[in-house]
Amino acid sequence: MNWQEPVVVFIVGLCAGVCIYRFVSFFRKPKKEDDTVCNCSCNCCNLKKMKKKKQIARFFSQSRHQI
């Protein structure tokens, strides 16, 4: 057995593990303390959150300039 075969098996196994983890985490149910739209793929709720964060950041940047 060559030294490259175990290395290739390890790398392929690692890639398979990462793929399985991402697949399972995409379809898992969110916990109570998690955000309810964390698995949403449509981005409608995520866009609302980003707008709110930008408004808050804009408010704080404007108030900093007024001082």
ZAMAR-849704 format. One record per atom (N, C-alpha, C): residue in three letters; atom name; x, y, z. Coordinates in steps of 0.2 Angstrom, whole numbers, plus 2048, in hexadecimal, padded with zeros to 3 digits. Layout:
% residues N
SITE   residu   atome     X     Y     Z
SITE      ALA      CA     X     Y     Z
...
//
This chain:
% residues 67
SITE   residu   atome     X     Y     Z
SITE      MET       N   804   7FA   800
SITE      MET      CA   800   800   800
SITE      MET       C   804   806   800
SITE      ASN       N   803   80B   7FC
SITE      ASN      CA   807   811   7FB
SITE      ASN       C   804   816   800
SITE      TRP       N   809   81B   802
SITE      TRP      CA   807   820   807
SITE      TRP       C   801   824   805
SITE      GLN       N   801   825   7FE
SITE      GLN      CA   7FC   82A   7FB
SITE      GLN       C   7F4   827   7FC
SITE      GLU       N   7F4   821   7FC
SITE      GLU      CA   7ED   81E   7FD
SITE      GLU       C   7E9   820   803
SITE      PRO       N   7EC   81F   809
SITE      PRO      CA   7E9   821   80F
SITE      PRO       C   7E8   829   80F
SITE      VAL       N   7EC   82D   80C
SITE      VAL      CA   7EB   834   80C
SITE      VAL       C   7E5   836   808
SITE      VAL       N   7E5   832   802
SITE      VAL      CA   7DF   833   7FE
SITE      VAL       C   7D8   831   801
SITE      VAL       N   7D8   82C   805
SITE      VAL      CA   7D2   829   808
SITE      VAL       C   7D1   82E   80E
SITE      PHE       N   7D6   831   811
SITE      PHE      CA   7D4   836   817
SITE      PHE       C   7D1   83C   814
SITE      ILE       N   7D4   83F   80E
SITE      ILE      CA   7D1   845   80B
SITE      ILE       C   7CA   844   808
SITE      VAL       N   7C9   83E   805
SITE      VAL      CA   7C2   83D   803
SITE      VAL       C   7BD   83C   808
SITE      GLY       N   7BF   839   80E
SITE      GLY      CA   7BB   838   813
SITE      GLY       C   7B9   83E   817
SITE      LEU       N   7BE   843   817
SITE      LEU      CA   7BD   849   81A
SITE      LEU       C   7B8   84D   816
SITE      CYS       N   7B9   84D   80F
SITE      CYS      CA   7B5   851   80B
SITE      CYS       C   7AD   84E   80B
SITE      ALA       N   7AD   847   80C
SITE      ALA      CA   7A6   844   80D
SITE      ALA       C   7A3   846   813
SITE      GLY       N   7A7   847   819
SITE      GLY      CA   7A5   849   81F
SITE      GLY       C   7A2   850   81F
SITE      VAL       N   7A6   854   81C
SITE      VAL      CA   7A4   85B   81B
SITE      VAL       C   79D   85C   817
SITE      CYS       N   79D   858   812
SITE      CYS      CA   797   859   80E
SITE      CYS       C   791   856   812
SITE      ILE       N   791   851   815
SITE      ILE      CA   78C   84E   819
SITE      ILE       C   78A   853   81F
SITE      TYR       N   78F   856   822
SITE      TYR      CA   78E   85B   827
SITE      TYR       C   78A   861   825
SITE      ARG       N   78C   863   81F
SITE      ARG      CA   788   869   81C
SITE      ARG       C   781   867   81A
SITE      PHE       N   780   861   817
SITE      PHE      CA   77A   85F   815
SITE      PHE       C   775   85E   81B
SITE      VAL       N   777   85B   821
SITE      VAL      CA   773   85A   827
SITE      VAL       C   772   861   82A
SITE      SER       N   777   866   82A
SITE      SER      CA   776   86C   82D
SITE      SER       C   771   870   829
SITE      PHE       N   770   86F   823
SITE      PHE      CA   76C   873   81F
SITE      PHE       C   765   871   820
SITE      PHE       N   763   86B   821
SITE      PHE      CA   75D   869   822
SITE      PHE       C   75B   868   82A
SITE      ARG       N   75F   869   82E
SITE      ARG      CA   75D   868   835
SITE      ARG       C   758   86E   838
SITE      LYS       N   755   86C   83D
SITE      LYS      CA   750   871   83F
SITE      LYS       C   754   875   844
SITE      PRO       N   752   87C   844
SITE      PRO      CA   755   881   848
SITE      PRO       C   753   87F   850
SITE      LYS       N   758   881   854
SITE      LYS      CA   757   880   85B
SITE      LYS       C   752   886   85D
SITE      LYS       N   750   886   863
SITE      LYS      CA   74C   88C   866
SITE      LYS       C   750   892   866
SITE      GLU       N   756   892   868
SITE      GLU      CA   75A   899   868
SITE      GLU       C   75C   89B   861
SITE      ASP       N   75C   896   85D
SITE      ASP      CA   75F   898   856
SITE      ASP       C   75A   89C   852
SITE      ASP       N   75C   8A0   84D
SITE      ASP      CA   757   8A4   849
SITE      ASP       C   753   89F   845
SITE      THR       N   74D   8A1   844
SITE      THR      CA   748   89D   841
SITE      THR       C   749   89C   839
SITE      VAL       N   74C   8A1   836
SITE      VAL      CA   74E   8A1   82F
SITE      VAL       C   755   89F   82D
SITE      CYS       N   758   89C   832
SITE      CYS      CA   75F   89A   830
SITE      CYS       C   760   896   82B
SITE      ASN       N   75B   891   829
SITE      ASN      CA   75B   88D   824
SITE      ASN       C   757   88F   81E
SITE      CYS       N   755   895   81E
SITE      CYS      CA   751   898   818
SITE      CYS       C   756   899   812
SITE      SER       N   754   897   80D
SITE      SER      CA   758   898   807
SITE      SER       C   755   89D   802
SITE      CYS       N   750   8A0   804
SITE      CYS      CA   74D   8A6   7FF
SITE      CYS       C   750   8AC   801
SITE      ASN       N   753   8AE   807
SITE      ASN      CA   756   8B4   808
SITE      ASN       C   751   8BA   80A
SITE      CYS       N   74A   8B8   80A
SITE      CYS      CA   746   8BE   80B
SITE      CYS       C   746   8C0   812
SITE      CYS       N   747   8BC   817
SITE      CYS      CA   747   8BE   81E
SITE      CYS       C   74E   8C1   81F
SITE      ASN       N   753   8BE   81C
SITE      ASN      CA   75A   8C0   81D
SITE      ASN       C   75B   8C7   81A
SITE      LEU       N   758   8C9   815
SITE      LEU      CA   758   8CF   812
SITE      LEU       C   755   8D5   817
SITE      LYS       N   750   8D3   81A
SITE      LYS      CA   74D   8D7   81F
SITE      LYS       C   752   8D9   825
SITE      LYS       N   755   8D3   827
SITE      LYS      CA   75A   8D4   82D
SITE      LYS       C   760   8D8   82B
SITE      MET       N   762   8D7   824
SITE      MET      CA   768   8DB   822
SITE      MET       C   766   8E3   822
SITE      LYS       N   760   8E4   81F
SITE      LYS      CA   75D   8EB   81F
SITE      LYS       C   75D   8EE   826
SITE      LYS       N   75B   8EA   82B
SITE      LYS      CA   75A   8ED   832
SITE      LYS       C   761   8EE   835
SITE      LYS       N   766   8EA   833
SITE      LYS      CA   76D   8EA   836
SITE      LYS       C   770   8F1   832
SITE      LYS       N   76F   8F2   82C
SITE      LYS      CA   772   8F8   829
SITE      LYS       C   76F   8FE   82B
SITE      GLN       N   768   8FE   82D
SITE      GLN      CA   765   904   830
SITE      GLN       C   768   905   837
SITE      ILE       N   769   900   83B
SITE      ILE      CA   76C   901   841
SITE      ILE       C   774   904   841
SITE      ALA       N   777   901   83C
SITE      ALA      CA   77E   903   83B
SITE      ALA       C   77E   90A   838
SITE      ARG       N   77A   90C   834
SITE      ARG      CA   779   913   831
SITE      ARG       C   778   918   837
SITE      PHE       N   773   916   83B
SITE      PHE      CA   771   91A   841
SITE      PHE       C   777   91C   845
SITE      PHE       N   77B   916   847
SITE      PHE      CA   781   917   84B
SITE      PHE       C   786   91B   848
SITE      SER       N   787   91A   841
SITE      SER      CA   78D   91E   83E
SITE      SER       C   78B   925   83D
SITE      GLN       N   784   927   83D
SITE      GLN      CA   782   92E   83C
SITE      GLN       C   783   931   843
SITE      SER       N   781   92E   848
SITE      SER      CA   781   931   84F
SITE      SER       C   789   932   851
SITE      ARG       N   78D   92E   84F
SITE      ARG      CA   794   92F   850
SITE      ARG       C   797   935   84D
SITE      HIS       N   795   936   847
SITE      HIS      CA   797   93C   843
SITE      HIS       C   794   943   846
SITE      GLN       N   78F   942   84A
SITE      GLN      CA   78C   948   84D
SITE      GLN       C   78F   94B   853
SITE      ILE       N   793   946   856
SITE      ILE      CA   796   948   85C
SITE      ILE       C   79C   94D   85B
//
